[in-house]
Amino acid sequence: MKIIIAGAGIGGLAAALCLHEKGFEVQIFEAVNTLQPLGVGINVMPHASGVLFGVGLGDALDEMAIRTRAIEYRTRFGHLIQSDPRCVEAGFEYPQYSIHRGELQFLLLDTVRTRLGEDAVITGKAVAGFTQDDDRVHVSFADGSSCDGDLLIGADGFRSKVREQLHPGEGPAHYEGTMMWRGANVQAPFADGRTMFIAGDHDVKFVCYPISGRAARKGEALINWVAEIRHDNPRAAEEADWTREAERDFISEYFGFRMPDIDIPTLLKNTQKITQYPMIDRDPLPWWTKERVTLLGDAAHPMYPMGANGASQAILDGRALADALAERPGPQGLLAYEALRRPITTNVVLNNRKSGPERVLDIAAARVKGPEDRIEDLISAAELEEVAASYRQIAGFVKKAV
Ligand SMILES: Cc1cc2nc3c(=O)[nH]c(=O)nc-3n(C[C@H](O)[C@H](O)[C@H](O)COP(=O)(O)OP(=O)(O)OC[C@H]3O[C@@H](n4cnc5c(N)ncnc54)[C@H](O)[C@@H]3O)c2cc1C
């Protein structure tokens, strides 16, 4: 059985490794001519890093990434609202990793090429559409060429051509007005060097975490940050370009942020390259699969990055797809994969629109009015844990009993 995957992003490459492990022949077609390690930081949640450990990448992740100890939620005054542990010591079977997106993509790409062959990923081949009959799927490319396979997996990201053909006329992305600025800077580590924090509130937020094992071994930190500011300016669809360089006028919004362990305005000013990207998603789809064709990752369920779940859910899709096809090779396997993954990811997409686990920031912002206020007088630990536990349940990374 030959499986064609559109897109060599995190989702498509992780799926290829899982499918290859189950004995399938896989061919990936990637639109860009030359893949480059683009983007900045992303997180791989404990259940998704379990998938990567399963395909033998645990040591490589430990080499290049940071084993995140905890996500701290903080007020803009620097209060610790909640520390949500994410590490093995706290009862997860696998660690959460904070990592450079490009490094993870290239780890997956190199592993695919080593295990499946150099030609397993063909670049410069943008999937333009498909037709199918009882036996085969015929994939056509933007350059006029075509190829045949048994199944087609659309892992071609936010602007998926495969999705567009399955669900024409979806219209522009869903956008509520939050712009995100991103960057990374090498400097001294903050906290214990393994902490991620999210500070502020729904309108002005700051996400910060170290992403490089290599820098950590030198006593430094490659600190990834995301500044999120809500505007009433819905120009998102045309601005959604991961390489778009940004103006620096947003920095003044962070002059009032006072963290105990890092100076945010200085971090922002010292960052050489800053990009901007709108916080966009799409409404969940009523179905992903049509006979020999299905969707995976952002093509299937683009989501707000609340709870840092985009890459993780794409990796989990790949595992579920390979397992389902191993049991039922062919269209029935695709339906079984969708039956498992679509309800879960639909729930994550909708929950992320309500801020996901970051809802604790808004609970605190409504009650904490200044640096002198004490969190413990205003919010109970049980109220905070309820938010964290319910999101863990929705996103599927549940702790073992410790
Ligand atoms: C360049 C880039 C930079 C990013 N940077 C960040 C970041 O800094 N932080 C963050 O949280 N998330 C980032 N993301 C998004 C993040 O990688 C995804 O949300 C998540 O990893 C899910 O991955 P995916 O494989 O489903 O989608 P993607 O990672 O978007 O991968 C989709 C792949 O499909 C390819 N493709 C698109 N159209 C076609 C086509 N017609 N035919 C064949 N191939 C096609 C794309 O070139 C891409 O390689 C970035 C995505 C991209 C593409």
The ligand as a Gaussian input file, in Angstrom:
#p B3LYP/6-31G(d) Opt

LIG

0 1
 C        7.102000      28.144000       8.063000
 C        6.311000      27.826000       9.321000
 C        6.719000      28.389000      10.543000
 C        6.001000      28.118000      11.697000
 N        6.415000      28.677000      12.877000
 C        5.745000      28.419000      14.018000
 C        6.160000      28.969000      15.261000
 O        7.155000      29.715000      15.346000
 N        5.444000      28.682000      16.377000
 C        4.331000      27.881000      16.326000
 O        3.701000      27.640000      17.353000
 N        3.905000      27.324000      15.162000
 C        4.579000      27.579000      14.014000
 N        4.144000      27.013000      12.828000
 C        2.930000      26.153000      12.838000
 C        3.190000      24.797000      13.443000
 O        4.334000      24.203000      12.861000
 C        1.966000      23.932000      13.212000
 O        0.842000      24.576000      13.811000
 C        2.033000      22.554000      13.844000
 O        3.346000      22.073000      13.924000
 C        1.207000      21.537000      13.026000
 O        1.983000      21.154000      11.895000
 P        1.431000      20.733000      10.474000
 O        2.443000      19.777000       9.939000
 O        0.024000      20.294000      10.529000
 O        1.441000      22.083000       9.638000
 P        2.709000      22.963000       9.115000
 O        3.787000      22.965000      10.110000
 O        2.118000      24.256000       8.691000
 O        3.214000      22.156000       7.843000
 C        2.512000      22.085000       6.616000
 C        3.508000      21.810000       5.505000
 O        2.793000      21.625000       4.283000
 C        3.436000      22.359000       3.256000
 N        2.417000      22.652000       2.237000
 C        1.528000      23.677000       2.219000
 N        0.742000      23.593000       1.126000
 C        1.145000      22.487000       0.444000
 C        0.709000      21.863000      -0.760000
 N       -0.309000      22.364000      -1.492000
 N        1.346000      20.745000      -1.167000
 C        2.374000      20.210000      -0.450000
 N        2.828000      20.776000       0.698000
 C        2.205000      21.879000       1.145000
 C        3.989000      23.566000       3.961000
 O        5.044000      24.168000       3.222000
 C        4.487000      22.954000       5.274000
 O        5.787000      22.445000       5.165000
 C        4.835000      27.263000      11.643000
 C        4.436000      26.690000      10.425000
 C        5.170000      26.957000       9.262000
 C        4.736000      26.321000       7.944000

